[in-house]
C-alpha cells in the first residue's frame, strides 16, 4: 500500500532521513515512535505531499484514500454533527443534489448511491463517534466555533475516524482526550478495518492498538513486529549486541593504533603497520549505539506536616451561584495520598483540582487545611502563559530575586536544564522541555502536595518514565488527572470517580474501570442505534415513496399510449410498450410491498 524508496529529507541542513526504505502492507496497524524532534510529524507531511523529499520517492496506491488528523480546526458555523458529516465530500454533494434535482431518474440514482455508501447510517455513525470522544447529544448540536482548541481537536479526530480512509494518519490523537475517551479510541483502533499509522507517547495505547512499530532512529525507518513492549525487548537485545560488537571493534582499533604508533616508523615493521591500518579502513565499524537517554528529574522533599493535610466536609463547588458542579464532597487527603481522579471530561475533575489548589472557593461546606500547607499545581494551559522571550533561568530567578545564580542553576539542573538549555529562550524549547520547566516552577517552594492535570501530554515515552520515577521518589501527596494508564497504575493507589455531581471512591482497579466505561458506552450506543434505525426506516420510506410516484407516473403514461388511436396499428410499438408495462407493474408492486413491510 505505502512504500518508501531510499528517501532523504533535511530541514535547515539538519538531516532527518537519509537513504531509508520501508514497505507498509495493507491492514497493518503501526505505531510511529522516536524521540521528540526526530521527524515523526515531518514524515506524515511527506506522505501527504505537504513537504517534498530531497531524494527518493514515496509510493501510495492511487485507488486508496488517505486521512489525517488536522492539527488546526478553524471557526465554523456548522454544528459538530454537521461538521463531521460534511467531511465526507461525496455524501455531502449527493445530499445537496437530491434536494434540488427535479429529475426523478437522477433522484433514484442518487438514493441508490447513498445506500451503497451507507449514507443513511452516517448521522448515527457520526454521533456515535462524537459520543465516544466525549460529546453528548446537546453538545453535538452546538456550533463548532463555541468550543475551545482542545475540544475542536476532538472534532477533527471524529472527522478523520468517520471517513475510515484506507490509510489513517494520527499524530498524538490522545493529547486532548480524557481517560474515558482514550479507552473508547483504543477500542475503535483495535477494530479499525484498514491501515493506520499512530504517533503516540502513550505506552498503553501503543500496546493495545498496534501490531507493528516503526522506529525513527539514526536517520532510518526501522520496522518491528509486535506492540511497543515487544519492540522494546527486541530493540534492547539489538542494542546489547551492537554495543558488544562496537566495544570489541573499538578495542581492536585501539590495539592496531597502538601498534602503528609504536612500530610505524620502523622499516622492519612498517609494512605490517600499513596493513593493519588498511584492515581498519575495510572494517564495517558498527555505529555507536546512540542511546536517547531520558533526562532525569526530581521533586524536592517537602516538610512533614503530619498525617492529614486537607479535609473537605460536605463541600459544594461550582462557577455559577446556585448551580454547583460537585455536591456534598467528603474527602480526607493525607501527606502520602496517591489519588487519581476518574470521570469523563466535563464531570468536574479539573474543578476539584482547582478547589484543592484554592483557585476557586467552595459554595457550601468546610475545607480544613494544615496552616503550613504548600501546594504545587500543574495544568497544560500554564505553558501558554510563559513569557516566550524569557529564558528558563530568567523565569526561575523571578521566584526569588535574592537567590544566588548557582542555586538557581542547580534547581534547573534537577529538571534536566544544563547551562545552555537554561539560557535558551522559552520560545525555542520543545513541548516536553516547557513541561519540565513548569514542573520546576511548580515545585520551587517544596510543596507538600502536587496537583497534576494531564502532566504527560508533551512528554515522550522516556520522559514519561522519568516522571514516574520522580513521582515515586517524591515524599509528598499526589493528586492526578491523566489518561495515561501506565502513569496512573504506577503512581496511584486510590481512585476517585467523578460522576453525576458526586465524588466517590472507586474500589476496584483501573482495568475494571475501563470495562465499566466500555459497558456504559455500549448501553448508550444501543439506545442510539434504535433511534437511528427509526430514522433509517423513515428515509427508506421516503425513497420508496419517490420510486412509487415515479413508477406510477410511468405506468399511467404507458397505459395512455397503449390505448391511443395513433398507436392502434403499430404492433411493434404496442409489443414494446406491453413488455415495459409488465416490468414497471412488477417493480411498482415490489416497491409497494416493501413500503408496507417497513410500516409494520
C-alpha positions in Angstrom: 0.0 0.0 0.0 2.7 2.5 1.1 6.3 2.3 0.0 9.3 4.5 1.0 12.1 4.1 -1.5 15.5 5.5 -0.5 14.1 8.7 0.9 16.2 11.6 2.3 15.0 14.8 3.8 16.6 17.7 5.7 15.4 20.8 7.5 17.8 23.8 7.7 20.7 21.5 6.9 19.7 19.1 9.7 19.2 15.6 8.3 16.0 13.8 9.4 16.0 10.9 7.0 18.8 9.6 4.8 18.5 6.9 2.1 16.0 4.9 4.0 13.3 2.5 2.7 10.2 0.8 4.1 7.2 -1.1 2.8 3.8 -0.8 4.6 1.3 -3.6 3.5 -2.5 -3.3 3.7 -4.1 -3.8 7.0 -1.1 -3.0 9.2 -1.7 -1.1 12.5 1.6 0.8 13.0 3.0 2.9 15.9 5.5 5.5 14.8 8.0 6.3 17.6 11.2 8.2 18.2 12.5 11.0 20.3 11.0 14.5 20.2 12.0 16.4 17.1 13.3 13.4 15.2 10.9 13.8 12.3 7.7 11.8 13.0 5.3 14.6 12.1 7.5 15.6 9.2 7.1 12.0 7.8 3.3 12.5 7.8 3.7 15.7 5.9 6.0 13.9 3.4 3.3 11.2 2.9 0.6 13.7 2.3 2.8 15.8 -0.1 2.7 18.8 2.2 6.5 18.6 2.0 8.8 17.5 -0.8 11.6 14.9 -0.5 15.2 15.8 -1.1 15.8 12.4 -2.7 13.9 9.1 -3.2 10.1 8.6 -3.6 7.1 7.7 -1.6 4.6 5.5 -3.5 0.9 5.2 -2.5 -1.7 3.2 -4.3 -3.7 5.6 -6.5 -7.1 3.9 -5.8 -6.6 4.3 -2.0 -7.6 7.2 0.3 -5.6 9.0 3.0 -7.0 10.7 6.0 -5.0 12.7 8.5 -5.8 14.3 11.9 -5.9 18.0 11.4 -3.9 20.0 14.0 -5.9 23.2 13.4 -9.7 23.4 13.2 -10.8 26.9 12.3 -14.1 28.6 13.4 -17.2 27.3 11.7 -20.9 28.0 11.8 -21.7 24.3 11.4 -22.8 22.2 14.4 -20.3 19.5 15.5 -22.5 16.8 13.9 -22.8 18.7 10.6 -19.1 19.4 10.6 -18.3 15.7 10.9 -20.9 14.7 8.2 -19.6 17.4 5.9 -16.1 15.9 5.9 -17.4 13.2 3.6 -17.4 15.2 0.4 -19.2 12.7 -1.9 -22.1 12.2 0.5 -22.4 16.0 1.1 -22.6 16.7 -2.6 -25.2 13.9 -3.2 -27.4 15.2 -0.4 -27.3 18.7 -1.8 -28.1 17.5 -5.3 -31.1 15.3 -4.1 -32.6 18.4 -2.5 -32.5 20.4 -5.8 -32.9 17.8 -8.6 -36.2 17.6 -10.4 -35.2 14.6 -12.5 -36.9 11.5 -10.9 -34.5 9.1 -12.5 -31.5 11.1 -11.2 -33.1 11.2 -7.8 -33.5 7.4 -7.9 -29.8 7.0 -8.8 -28.7 9.3 -6.0 -30.7 7.4 -3.4 -29.1 4.1 -4.7 -25.6 5.6 -4.4 -26.4 7.0 -0.9 -27.5 3.5 0.1 -24.3 2.0 -1.4 -22.1 4.3 0.8 -24.3 3.7 3.9 -25.3 7.4 4.0 -28.5 6.5 5.9 -26.3 5.3 8.7 -24.0 8.3 8.6 -25.7 10.6 11.2 -25.8 7.7 13.6 -22.2 6.8 12.9 -21.0 10.4 13.3 -23.0 10.8 16.5 -21.6 7.6 17.9 -18.0 8.7 17.2 -18.6 12.1 18.7 -20.2 10.5 21.8 -17.2 8.2 22.1 -14.9 11.2 22.1 -16.9 12.9 24.9 -19.6 15.0 23.2 -23.2 14.4 24.5 -26.2 14.9 22.2 -26.8 18.6 23.1 -23.1 19.4 22.5 -23.3 17.7 19.1 -25.9 20.3 18.1 -23.8 23.3 19.2 -21.7 25.3 16.7 -18.1 24.4 16.3 -17.0 28.0 17.0 -18.4 27.7 20.6 -15.6 25.2 21.5 -12.0 25.8 22.5 -8.9 24.4 20.8 -8.7 21.1 22.7 -12.3 20.3 22.1 -12.0 21.2 18.4 -9.1 18.8 18.1 -11.6 16.1 19.2 -14.0 17.1 16.5 -11.1 16.9 13.9 -10.3 13.4 15.2 -14.0 12.4 14.9 -14.0 13.6 11.2 -10.8 11.5 10.5 -12.3 8.4 12.1 -15.8 8.9 10.5 -14.4 8.7 6.9 -12.5 5.4 7.5 -9.7 6.1 4.9 -7.6 3.3 3.6 -4.6 4.9 5.4 -5.3 6.9 8.5 -2.5 9.1 9.9 -2.9 10.1 13.6 -0.5 12.4 15.3 -0.8 12.3 19.1 -4.6 11.9 19.0 -4.8 11.2 22.8 -3.3 14.5 23.8 -6.7 16.2 24.3 -8.6 13.2 25.5 -9.7 12.2 28.9 -9.3 8.6 30.2 -12.8 7.6 29.1 -12.4 8.9 25.5 -9.0 7.4 25.3 -10.4 4.0 26.3 -13.1 4.4 23.6 -10.5 5.4 20.9 -8.3 2.4 21.8 -11.2 0.0 21.2 -12.0 1.8 17.9 -8.5 1.5 16.6 -8.2 -2.2 17.6 -11.2 -2.9 15.4 -10.2 -0.5 12.6 -10.6 -2.5 9.3 -7.9 -0.7 7.3 -4.3 0.6 7.8 -3.3 3.3 10.3 0.0 4.9 11.5 -0.2 6.3 15.0 2.3 8.7 16.6 1.9 8.4 20.3 3.9 8.6 23.5 1.3 6.6 25.4 2.8 3.2 26.0 -0.6 1.6 27.0 -2.3 2.8 23.8 0.6 1.5 21.6 0.5 -1.8 23.4 -3.2 -2.2 22.9 -3.7 -0.9 19.3 -0.7 -1.6 17.1 0.8 -4.8 15.6 4.0 -3.2 14.2 6.3 -0.4 15.3 8.2 2.0 13.1 11.2 3.4 15.0 12.8 6.5 13.6 16.4 6.1 14.7 19.7 7.4 13.3 18.0 8.8 10.1 16.4 5.4 9.3 12.9 3.9 9.4 13.1 0.6 11.2 10.1 -1.7 11.4 9.5 -4.3 14.2 6.7 -6.8 14.5 4.6 -6.6 17.6 3.4 -3.9 20.0 5.5 -1.5 22.0 6.6 -3.8 24.8 7.6 -6.5 22.2 9.6 -3.9 20.2 11.4 -2.7 23.4 12.6 -6.3 24.1 13.9 -6.7 20.5 15.5 -3.3 20.5 17.2 -3.8 23.8 18.7 -7.1 22.6 19.8 -5.4 19.4 21.4 -2.6 21.4 23.2 -5.0 23.6 24.5 -6.9 20.6 25.5 -3.7 18.8 27.2 -2.3 21.8 29.1 -5.5 22.4 30.4 -5.6 18.8 31.2 -1.9 18.9 33.2 -2.3 22.1 35.2 -5.2 20.6 35.8 -3.3 17.4 37.0 -0.2 19.4 39.3 -2.4 21.5 40.7 -3.9 18.2 41.1 -0.4 16.7 42.9 0.8 19.9 45.4 -2.1 19.7 46.0 -1.5 16.0 46.7 2.2 16.6 49.0 1.4 19.5 50.9 -1.0 17.1 51.0 1.7 14.4 52.2 4.4 16.8 54.9 2.1 18.2 56.2 0.5 15.0 55.1 2.7 12.1 58.4 4.4 11.8 60.5 1.2 11.9 61.4 -0.2 8.5 61.0 -3.8 9.7 57.5 -3.2 10.9 56.2 -0.5 8.5 54.5 -2.9 6.1 52.7 -4.6 9.0 51.6 -1.2 10.3 50.2 -0.1 7.0 48.5 -3.5 6.5 46.8 -3.1 9.9 45.7 0.4 9.0 44.1 -0.8 5.8 42.3 -3.5 7.7 40.7 -0.8 9.8 39.5 1.1 6.7 37.8 -2.1 5.4 36.2 -2.9 8.8 32.5 -2.3 8.8 32.5 -0.5 12.1 29.2 -0.6 13.9 27.9 2.9 14.8 28.0 3.6 18.5 24.5 2.9 19.8 23.1 6.3 20.3 21.0 5.9 23.5 18.5 8.6 23.7 18.7 8.6 27.5 15.8 10.2 29.3 16.6 13.3 31.2 16.1 12.5 34.9 14.5 15.0 37.2 13.4 15.0 40.8 10.9 16.9 43.0 12.2 18.5 46.3 11.5 16.9 49.6 8.6 18.6 51.4 8.2 19.4 55.1 6.4 16.7 57.1 3.1 18.2 58.2 1.7 15.2 59.9 -0.9 12.7 58.6 -4.0 14.7 57.4 -3.2 17.8 55.3 -6.7 18.5 53.7 -10.2 17.7 54.7 -13.3 18.5 52.7 -16.5 18.3 54.7 -19.9 18.4 52.8 -18.5 20.8 50.2 -20.3 22.1 47.2 -18.3 23.8 44.4 -19.1 25.4 41.0 -18.9 28.5 39.0 -22.5 29.8 38.9 -24.4 30.7 42.1 -27.0 28.0 42.9 -25.7 25.6 40.3 -22.8 23.6 41.8 -20.8 21.3 39.6 -20.0 18.9 42.5 -22.1 18.5 45.6 -21.5 17.2 49.1 -17.8 16.3 48.7 -16.4 14.4 51.7 -12.7 13.7 51.3 -9.7 13.4 53.5 -6.2 13.8 51.9 -3.1 12.7 53.9 0.5 13.6 53.4 1.2 10.4 51.5 -2.0 10.0 49.5 -1.7 9.0 45.8 -5.0 9.8 44.2 -6.2 9.5 40.6 -9.4 11.3 39.6 -11.5 9.4 37.1 -14.5 10.6 35.1 -15.4 11.9 31.7 -14.4 15.5 30.6 -16.9 18.0 32.0 -17.8 15.9 35.0 -15.7 18.1 37.4 -12.2 16.6 37.7 -10.4 19.9 37.0 -13.0 21.7 39.2 -12.0 19.5 42.1 -8.3 20.2 41.5 -8.9 23.9 41.3 -10.9 23.7 44.6 -8.0 22.0 46.3 -5.5 24.4 44.8 -7.5 27.4 46.1 -8.2 28.7 42.5 -11.9 28.7 43.3 -13.8 28.9 46.6 -16.4 26.4 48.0 -20.1 27.4 47.8 -21.0 25.4 50.9 -19.3 23.2 53.4 -15.9 23.5 55.0 -12.3 22.9 53.9 -9.7 22.3 56.7 -6.1 22.6 55.7 -2.8 22.5 57.5 -1.6 26.1 58.1 1.9 25.4 56.6 0.5 23.6 53.6 2.2 24.4 50.3 0.5 23.4 47.0 2.1 22.7 43.6 -0.3 23.0 40.7 0.3 21.9 37.1 -2.0 22.4 34.2 -1.2 22.3 30.4 -2.6 25.8 29.8 0.2 27.2 32.0 2.6 26.7 29.1 0.7 29.3 27.2 1.2 31.8 30.0 5.0 31.5 29.9 6.9 34.6 28.6 8.4 33.2 25.4 11.1 35.9 25.2 12.5 34.9 28.6 14.8 32.1 29.4 14.2 29.3 31.9 16.9 30.9 34.1 15.2 34.3 34.0 11.8 32.9 34.8 13.0 30.9 37.8 15.2 33.8 39.1 12.0 35.9 39.5 10.8 33.4 42.1 13.5 34.6 44.4 15.5 37.6 43.2 17.9 37.3 46.2 18.8 33.7 45.4 22.4 33.1 44.2 22.7 32.3 40.5 24.5 29.0 41.3 21.5 27.9 43.4 19.0 28.8 40.7 21.0 26.8 38.1 21.3 23.9 40.5 17.5 23.7 40.8 17.1 23.9 37.0 19.7 21.1 36.7 17.4 18.8 38.7 14.9 19.1 35.9 17.4 18.4 33.1 18.4 22.0 32.2 22.1 22.5 31.7 23.5 26.0 31.4 23.0 26.1 27.6 19.4 25.0 27.9 18.7 27.3 30.9 19.8 30.2 28.8 17.7 29.3 25.8 14.6 31.4 25.1 11.4 29.6 26.1 10.1 30.0 22.5 12.9 27.7 21.3 12.1 24.9 23.9 10.2 21.8 22.9 6.8 20.9 24.4 8.5 18.4 26.7 11.1 21.0 27.9 8.4 23.5 28.6 6.6 20.9 30.7 9.7 20.2 32.7 10.1 23.9 33.3 6.6 24.1 34.6 7.4 21.1 36.9 10.4 23.1 38.1 8.4 26.3 38.7 5.6 24.4 40.4 7.9 22.7 42.9 10.2 25.7 43.7 8.8 26.1 47.2 9.0 22.3 48.0 5.2 21.8 48.0 3.5 19.2 50.2 1.0 18.2 47.6 1.4 18.1 43.8 -1.8 18.6 41.8 -1.2 17.4 38.2 -3.7 17.9 35.4 -2.6 15.9 32.4 1.1 16.2 33.0 2.3 13.8 30.2 0.7 15.4 27.1 4.0 16.7 25.7 6.4 14.1 27.2 7.9 11.4 25.1 8.0 7.8 26.3 11.4 8.1 28.1 10.4 11.3 29.8 7.2 9.7 31.0 9.2 7.0 32.6 11.4 9.7 34.2 8.3 11.4 35.6 7.0 8.1 37.0 10.4 7.6 38.8 10.4 11.2 40.1 6.8 10.9 41.5 7.6 7.6 43.1 10.6 9.1 44.8 8.7 12.2 45.9 7.7 12.1 49.6 4.6 14.2 49.4 1.0 13.8 48.3 0.0 13.5 44.6 -3.5 14.1 43.1 -3.5 13.2 39.4 -5.8 13.6 36.4 -4.4 11.7 33.4 -5.5 9.5 30.5 -2.1 7.7 30.7 -2.9 4.3 32.1 0.7 3.4 33.0 1.2 6.7 35.0 -2.0 6.1 37.0 -1.3 2.5 37.7 2.3 3.1 38.8 1.7 6.1 40.9 -1.8 6.0 42.4 -3.3 3.6 45.0 -6.7 5.4 45.4 -9.2 6.0 42.6 -12.0 8.6 42.9 -14.8 8.6 40.4 -16.3 12.0 39.5 -19.7 11.4 38.0 -23.2 12.9 38.2 -22.0 15.7 40.5 -20.6 13.3 43.1 -17.1 12.3 44.2 -17.0 8.7 45.3 -14.3 6.1 45.9 -13.9 3.6 43.0 -12.9 0.5 44.9 -11.7 -1.7 42.0 -8.7 -1.4 39.8 -8.1 0.6 36.6 -8.8 -2.3 34.3 -12.2 -2.8 36.0 -12.9 0.9 35.4 -12.1 0.5 31.7 -14.5 -2.3 31.5 -17.1 -0.2 33.3 -16.6 2.6 30.8 -16.9 0.3 27.8 -20.1 -1.3 29.1 -21.6 2.1 29.8 -20.8 3.2 26.3 -22.3 0.0 24.8 -25.6 0.6 26.7 -25.8 4.2 25.3 -24.8 3.1 21.8 -27.6 0.5 21.8 -30.2 3.3 22.5 -28.7 5.4 19.8 -28.9 2.5 17.4 -32.6 2.1 18.0 -33.2 5.8 17.3 -31.1 5.6 14.2 -33.0 2.5 12.9 -36.2 4.5 13.2 -34.7 7.4 11.2 -33.3 5.0 8.7 -36.8 3.5 8.2 -38.2 6.9 7.6 -35.6 7.6 4.9 -36.3 4.2 3.3 -40.0 5.0 3.2 -39.2 8.4 1.6 -37.1 6.7 -1.1 -39.8 4.1 -1.7 -42.5 6.8 -2.0 -40.4 8.6 -4.6 -40.0 5.4 -6.5 -43.7 4.5 -6.3 -44.6 8.0 -7.5 -42.2 7.7 -10.4 -43.3 4.2 -11.4 -47.0 5.1 -11.1 -46.4 8.0 -13.4 -44.6 5.8 -16.0 -47.3 3.2 -15.7 -50.0 5.8 -16.4 -48.1 7.2 -19.4 -47.7 3.7 -20.9 -51.4 2.9 -20.3 -52.3 6.1 -22.2 -50.0 5.2 -25.1 -51.4 1.6 -25.3 -55.0 2.9 -25.9 -54.1 5.9 -28.1 -55.7 5.8 -31.6 -52.5 6.7 -33.4 -50.7 3.6 -32.0 -53.5 1.1 -32.6 -51.9 -0.3 -35.8 -48.3 -0.1 -34.6 -47.8 -3.7 -33.4 -44.0 -3.4 -32.7 -44.6 -0.3 -30.6 -47.5 -1.9 -28.8 -45.4 -5.0 -28.1 -42.6 -2.9 -26.6 -45.0 -0.9 -24.5 -46.7 -4.1 -23.3 -43.3 -5.5 -22.2 -42.3 -2.3 -20.4 -45.8 -2.1 -18.8 -45.4 -5.6 -17.3 -41.8 -4.8 -16.0 -42.9 -1.5 -14.4 -46.0 -3.1 -12.9 -43.8 -5.8 -11.2 -41.4 -3.1 -10.0 -44.3 -1.0 -8.7 -45.8 -3.9 -6.8 -42.4 -4.8 -5.3 -41.9 -1.3 -4.0 -45.4 -1.1 -2.6 -44.8 -4.4 -0.8 -41.5 -3.1 0.6 -43.3 0.1 1.7 -46.0 -1.9 3.5 -43.4 -4.1 5.3 -41.4 -1.1 6.5 -44.7 0.3 8.0 -45.0 -2.8 10.3 
